[in-house]
């Protein structure tokens, strides 16, 4: 993500580059910590690590599919659109989008 974000032009020209860098870095750190915490909790609760990684991979896949990153909420069917509120990916994606697009049209 640290390579893709600048290459895709997700740099807000209305704020300084240092603020852009710190915003992206903090969002990536927080979302990485949330994902690691999910994996650690599943490893504690489930009997095997293989099952824990399967459950966490499934949760991340569902989270990514309902976060609005691949398909806009206006086009998404009602049921998956409702599941966005339980997806931790949605909140980190939304925070990054708001921070990077603030002040642009």
C-alpha positions as a Markdown table, in Angstrom:
| # | Residue | x | y | z |
|---|---|---|---|---|
| 1 | Unk | 0.0 | 0.0 | 0.0 |
| 2 | Unk | 2.9 | 2.4 | 0.7 |
| 3 | Unk | 4.0 | 2.0 | -3.0 |
| 4 | Unk | 0.5 | 1.9 | -4.6 |
| 5 | Unk | -1.0 | 4.9 | -2.8 |
| 6 | Unk | 1.5 | 7.5 | -4.2 |
| 7 | Unk | 1.5 | 5.8 | -7.6 |
| 8 | Unk | -2.3 | 5.9 | -7.9 |
| 9 | Unk | -2.3 | 9.6 | -7.2 |
| 10 | Unk | -4.0 | 9.4 | -3.8 |
| 11 | Unk | -2.1 | 12.4 | -2.6 |
| 12 | Unk | -4.2 | 15.4 | -1.7 |
| 13 | Unk | -2.6 | 18.5 | -3.2 |
| 14 | Unk | -4.4 | 20.9 | -0.8 |
| 15 | Unk | -2.5 | 19.7 | 2.3 |
| 16 | Unk | 1.3 | 19.3 | 2.8 |
| 17 | Unk | 3.0 | 16.1 | 1.8 |
| 18 | Unk | 4.2 | 15.5 | 5.4 |
| 19 | Unk | 0.5 | 15.5 | 6.5 |
| 20 | Unk | -0.4 | 13.1 | 3.7 |
| 21 | Unk | 2.4 | 10.8 | 4.6 |
| 22 | Unk | 1.5 | 10.8 | 8.3 |
| 23 | Unk | -2.2 | 10.3 | 7.6 |
| 24 | Unk | -1.6 | 7.3 | 5.3 |
| 25 | Unk | 1.0 | 5.8 | 7.7 |
| 26 | Unk | -1.3 | 6.2 | 10.8 |
| 27 | Unk | -4.2 | 4.6 | 9.0 |
| 28 | Unk | -2.1 | 1.7 | 7.7 |
| 29 | Unk | -0.7 | 1.2 | 11.2 |
| 30 | Unk | -4.2 | 1.2 | 12.9 |
| 31 | Unk | -5.7 | -1.1 | 10.3 |
| 32 | Unk | -2.8 | -3.5 | 10.5 |
| 33 | Unk | -3.1 | -3.6 | 14.3 |
| 34 | Unk | -6.8 | -4.3 | 14.0 |
| 35 | Unk | -6.1 | -7.1 | 11.6 |
| 36 | Unk | -3.4 | -8.6 | 13.8 |
| 37 | Unk | -5.7 | -8.4 | 16.9 |
| 38 | Unk | -8.4 | -10.3 | 15.0 |
| 39 | Unk | -5.8 | -13.0 | 14.1 |
| 40 | Unk | -4.5 | -13.2 | 17.7 |
| 41 | Unk | -8.1 | -13.5 | 19.1 |
| 42 | Unk | -9.0 | -16.2 | 16.7 |
| 43 | Unk | -5.8 | -18.1 | 17.5 |
| 44 | Unk | -6.7 | -18.0 | 21.2 |
| 45 | Unk | -10.4 | -19.0 | 20.7 |
| 46 | Unk | -10.1 | -21.6 | 18.0 |
| 47 | Unk | -8.4 | -25.1 | 18.5 |
| 48 | Unk | -5.9 | -24.8 | 15.7 |
| 49 | Unk | -4.0 | -22.1 | 14.0 |
| 50 | Unk | -5.0 | -23.3 | 10.6 |
| 51 | Unk | -8.7 | -22.9 | 11.5 |
| 52 | Unk | -7.9 | -19.4 | 13.0 |
| 53 | Unk | -6.2 | -18.2 | 9.8 |
| 54 | Unk | -9.1 | -19.6 | 7.7 |
| 55 | Unk | -11.7 | -17.8 | 9.8 |
| 56 | Unk | -9.7 | -14.5 | 9.8 |
| 57 | Unk | -9.1 | -14.7 | 6.0 |
| 58 | Unk | -12.8 | -15.2 | 5.5 |
| 59 | Unk | -13.6 | -12.3 | 7.8 |
| 60 | Unk | -11.1 | -10.0 | 5.9 |
| 61 | Unk | -12.5 | -11.1 | 2.5 |
| 62 | Unk | -16.1 | -10.4 | 3.7 |
| 63 | Unk | -14.9 | -7.1 | 5.2 |
| 64 | Unk | -13.2 | -6.0 | 2.0 |
| 65 | Unk | -16.2 | -7.0 | -0.1 |
| 66 | Unk | -18.7 | -4.9 | 1.9 |
| 67 | Unk | -16.4 | -1.9 | 2.7 |
| 68 | Unk | -17.3 | 0.0 | -0.5 |
| 69 | Unk | -13.8 | -0.1 | -1.9 |
| 70 | Unk | -14.6 | -2.5 | -4.8 |
| 71 | Unk | -18.3 | -1.6 | -5.4 |
| 72 | Unk | -19.9 | 1.8 | -4.4 |
| 73 | Unk | -22.6 | 1.6 | -1.8 |
| 74 | Unk | -25.2 | 3.0 | -4.2 |
| 75 | Unk | -24.7 | 0.1 | -6.5 |
| 76 | Unk | -24.5 | -2.6 | -3.8 |
| 77 | Unk | -27.5 | -4.8 | -3.0 |
| 78 | Unk | -29.3 | -4.1 | 0.3 |
| 79 | Unk | -28.0 | -7.0 | 2.4 |
| 80 | Unk | -24.2 | -6.6 | 1.7 |
| 81 | Unk | -24.7 | -2.8 | 2.1 |
| 82 | Unk | -26.1 | -3.4 | 5.6 |
| 83 | Unk | -23.1 | -5.6 | 6.5 |
| 84 | Unk | -20.8 | -2.6 | 6.0 |
| 85 | Unk | -21.3 | -1.5 | 9.6 |
| 86 | Unk | -19.7 | -4.6 | 11.1 |
| 87 | Unk | -16.7 | -4.4 | 8.8 |
| 88 | Unk | -13.5 | -3.0 | 10.4 |
| 89 | Unk | -12.1 | -2.5 | 6.9 |
| 90 | Unk | -14.9 | 0.0 | 6.1 |
| 91 | Unk | -13.8 | 2.4 | 8.9 |
| 92 | Unk | -10.1 | 2.4 | 7.9 |
| 93 | Unk | -11.0 | 2.8 | 4.2 |
| 94 | Unk | -13.5 | 5.6 | 5.0 |
| 95 | Unk | -10.9 | 7.4 | 7.2 |
| 96 | Unk | -8.3 | 7.2 | 4.4 |
| 97 | Unk | -10.8 | 8.4 | 1.8 |
| 98 | Unk | -11.9 | 11.3 | 3.9 |
| 99 | Unk | -8.4 | 12.3 | 4.9 |
| 100 | Unk | -7.1 | 12.2 | 1.3 |
| 101 | Unk | -10.0 | 13.8 | -0.5 |
| 102 | Unk | -10.8 | 16.6 | 2.0 |
| 103 | Unk | -10.7 | 19.9 | 0.2 |
| 104 | Unk | -10.9 | 18.5 | -3.3 |
| 105 | Unk | -13.8 | 18.4 | -5.7 |
